Amino acid sequence: MNDFILNLVASGGYWGVALLMALENVFPPIPSELIMGLAGIEAGKGHINLWIVILAGTLGSVAGNYFWYAIGRSFGIQRLDHFVDRWGRWFTLDRREIDRFNGLFHRHGASTIFFARMIPTVRTLISLPAGIFAMSRTKFLLWTFAGAGLWNIVFAGIGFQLGSRVEEIDAWTGPISTGVIGLIVLAYIVRVIFWRPQKAEQPAE
């Protein structure tokens, strides 16, 4: 994985970084921490500019996230209702949860998108409900850019400081990402086992 990323960064430069970060948000198994860390190392060697590579990585992140946002937007909340009626048990979703998420994105959409960008796996998945619940496109793009930019600054900066010590990035970020994903999977299994659907509240007459 390291060699593949390094080769693409070396051959594609800023466009290579942007492409990798876009793909990372479409196919989450590609770790953004490693991409930006290795790009930071290349910047530390003087091969590319640190701030331009951060910008390229952030624009790639926004493009990858917008892919899922657009899918969610085209899917829409009405189709989600039908989907939940049939498959809600396995996604631990019911009509009441849909209403709750809808309210969350309309009241706290900006902070939700911003902070979700700091959580492995969640940073990609959050774009889908943002589109489904029709979060403002402008707000989505701005806060995705802000959250992804901060994330990329951190890991590109680490790579820039580490120089050629690639293994140290992998040693730190690999277990952290794996641990977070493991906790998410465990939480999902527990929730499926104990989840019971709730009826949506009826409006007062």
C-alpha positions as CSV (number, residue, x, y, z in Angstrom):
1,M,0.0,0.0,0.0
2,N,2.8,2.4,0.9
3,D,4.6,1.8,-2.4
4,F,1.4,2.3,-4.4
5,I,0.6,5.6,-2.7
6,L,4.2,6.9,-3.0
7,N,4.4,5.9,-6.7
8,L,1.1,7.7,-7.5
9,V,2.1,10.8,-5.5
10,A,5.5,10.8,-7.3
11,S,4.1,10.3,-10.8
12,G,0.9,12.3,-10.4
13,G,2.0,15.0,-8.0
14,Y,-0.9,17.1,-6.7
15,W,-3.4,15.5,-9.1
16,G,-2.3,12.1,-7.7
17,V,-3.0,13.2,-4.2
18,A,-6.4,14.6,-5.1
19,L,-7.3,11.4,-6.9
20,L,-6.2,9.2,-4.0
21,M,-8.2,11.3,-1.5
22,A,-11.3,11.2,-3.7
23,L,-11.0,7.4,-4.0
24,E,-10.5,7.2,-0.3
25,N,-13.9,8.7,0.3
26,V,-15.5,6.4,-2.3
27,F,-13.7,3.3,-1.2
28,P,-12.9,3.8,2.6
29,P,-10.3,0.9,2.9
30,I,-7.8,3.3,1.3
31,P,-6.6,5.2,4.5
32,S,-6.5,9.0,4.1
33,E,-4.1,9.2,7.1
34,L,-1.5,7.3,5.1
35,I,-2.1,9.2,1.9
36,M,-1.6,12.6,3.5
37,G,1.2,11.3,5.7
38,L,3.1,10.0,2.7
39,A,2.4,13.2,0.7
40,G,3.7,15.2,3.6
41,I,6.9,13.2,3.5
42,E,7.3,14.0,-0.2
43,A,6.8,17.7,0.7
44,G,9.3,17.4,3.5
45,K,11.8,16.1,0.9
46,G,11.2,19.2,-1.2
47,H,9.5,17.3,-4.0
48,I,6.2,19.1,-3.7
49,N,4.7,22.1,-1.7
50,L,3.1,21.2,1.6
51,W,0.2,23.7,1.4
52,I,-0.6,22.9,-2.2
53,V,-0.7,19.2,-1.4
54,I,-3.0,19.9,1.5
55,L,-5.3,21.9,-0.7
56,A,-5.2,19.1,-3.4
57,G,-6.0,16.5,-0.8
58,T,-8.8,18.5,0.6
59,L,-10.4,19.2,-2.8
60,G,-10.1,15.4,-3.5
61,S,-11.9,14.7,-0.1
62,V,-14.7,17.1,-1.0
63,A,-15.2,15.5,-4.4
64,G,-15.3,12.0,-2.9
65,N,-17.8,13.1,-0.2
66,Y,-19.9,14.9,-2.7
67,F,-20.2,11.6,-4.7
68,W,-22.1,10.1,-1.7
69,Y,-24.0,13.3,-1.0
70,A,-25.3,13.4,-4.6
71,I,-26.4,9.7,-4.3
72,G,-28.2,10.5,-1.1
73,R,-29.8,13.6,-2.6
74,S,-31.1,11.6,-5.6
75,F,-32.4,8.8,-3.3
76,G,-34.4,11.2,-1.2
77,I,-36.3,10.9,2.0
78,Q,-39.4,9.3,0.4
79,R,-37.5,6.4,-0.9
80,L,-35.8,6.1,2.5
81,D,-39.2,5.6,4.0
82,H,-39.9,2.7,1.7
83,F,-36.4,1.3,2.3
84,V,-36.9,1.4,6.1
85,D,-40.2,-0.3,5.9
86,R,-38.5,-3.3,4.2
87,W,-35.0,-3.3,5.6
88,G,-35.0,-1.1,8.6
89,R,-34.5,-4.0,11.0
90,W,-31.0,-4.6,9.7
91,F,-30.1,-0.9,9.8
92,T,-31.8,-0.4,13.1
93,L,-33.9,2.4,11.6
94,D,-37.6,3.2,12.0
95,R,-39.7,6.2,11.1
96,R,-39.0,7.9,14.4
97,E,-35.2,7.6,13.8
98,I,-35.7,9.1,10.4
99,D,-37.4,12.1,11.9
100,R,-34.7,12.4,14.5
101,F,-31.9,12.4,11.9
102,N,-33.8,14.8,9.7
103,G,-34.0,17.2,12.6
104,L,-30.4,16.7,13.4
105,F,-29.2,17.7,10.0
106,H,-31.4,20.7,9.8
107,R,-30.4,22.0,13.3
108,H,-26.8,20.9,13.6
109,G,-25.8,19.9,10.1
110,A,-22.7,22.1,10.0
111,S,-21.1,20.8,13.2
112,T,-22.2,17.2,12.4
113,I,-20.4,17.3,9.0
114,F,-17.3,19.1,10.4
115,F,-16.7,16.7,13.4
116,A,-17.6,13.6,11.5
117,R,-14.6,14.3,9.2
118,M,-12.4,13.4,12.2
119,I,-13.7,9.9,12.6
120,P,-12.5,7.0,10.4
121,T,-15.3,5.4,8.3
122,V,-17.9,7.8,9.7
123,R,-16.3,10.7,7.7
124,T,-17.4,8.9,4.5
125,L,-20.7,7.5,5.6
126,I,-22.0,10.8,7.0
127,S,-22.3,12.3,3.4
128,L,-25.1,9.9,2.5
129,P,-27.6,11.0,5.1
130,A,-26.6,14.6,4.5
131,G,-27.8,14.2,1.0
132,I,-30.9,12.2,1.9
133,F,-32.1,14.8,4.3
134,A,-31.4,17.6,1.8
135,M,-28.8,19.5,3.8
136,S,-27.9,22.7,2.0
137,R,-25.4,21.9,-0.8
138,T,-23.4,25.0,0.0
139,K,-23.2,24.3,3.7
140,F,-22.3,20.7,3.0
141,L,-19.4,21.7,0.7
142,L,-18.1,24.4,3.0
143,W,-18.1,22.3,6.2
144,T,-16.7,19.2,4.4
145,F,-13.9,21.4,3.1
146,A,-13.2,22.8,6.6
147,G,-13.3,19.4,8.4
148,A,-11.3,17.6,5.7
149,G,-8.8,20.5,5.5
150,L,-8.1,20.3,9.3
151,W,-7.7,16.5,9.1
152,N,-5.3,16.8,6.2
153,I,-3.2,19.5,7.8
154,V,-2.6,17.3,10.8
155,F,-1.5,14.2,8.9
156,A,0.4,16.0,6.1
157,G,2.1,18.0,8.9
158,I,3.1,14.7,10.7
159,G,4.5,13.3,7.5
160,F,6.4,16.5,6.8
161,Q,8.0,16.3,10.2
162,L,8.8,12.6,10.1
163,G,10.7,12.9,6.8
164,S,11.3,9.4,5.5
165,R,10.1,7.4,8.5
166,V,7.1,6.0,6.8
167,E,6.6,3.1,9.1
168,E,5.9,5.4,12.1
169,I,2.8,6.8,10.3
170,D,1.5,3.3,9.6
171,A,2.3,2.2,13.1
172,W,0.2,4.9,14.7
173,T,-2.7,5.4,12.3
174,G,-3.2,1.7,11.3
175,P,-4.2,0.5,14.8
176,I,-6.2,3.6,15.6
177,S,-8.3,3.3,12.4
178,T,-8.7,-0.5,12.9
179,G,-9.8,0.1,16.5
180,V,-12.4,2.7,15.6
181,I,-13.8,0.5,12.8
182,G,-13.9,-2.4,15.2
183,L,-15.9,-0.4,17.8
184,I,-18.3,0.7,15.1
185,V,-18.9,-2.9,14.0
186,L,-19.4,-4.0,17.6
187,A,-21.8,-1.2,18.3
188,Y,-23.8,-2.1,15.2
189,I,-24.1,-5.8,16.3
190,V,-25.2,-4.9,19.8
191,R,-27.7,-2.4,18.4
192,V,-29.2,-5.0,15.9
193,I,-29.6,-7.5,18.7
194,F,-31.4,-5.2,21.2
195,W,-33.1,-2.8,18.8
196,R,-36.9,-2.6,18.7
197,P,-38.8,-0.4,16.3
198,Q,-40.7,2.5,17.8
199,K,-43.9,4.0,16.4
200,A,-43.7,7.5,15.1
201,E,-45.4,10.0,17.3
202,Q,-48.9,11.0,16.2
203,P,-49.5,14.7,15.8
204,A,-51.8,16.2,18.3
205,E,-55.3,16.9,17.0
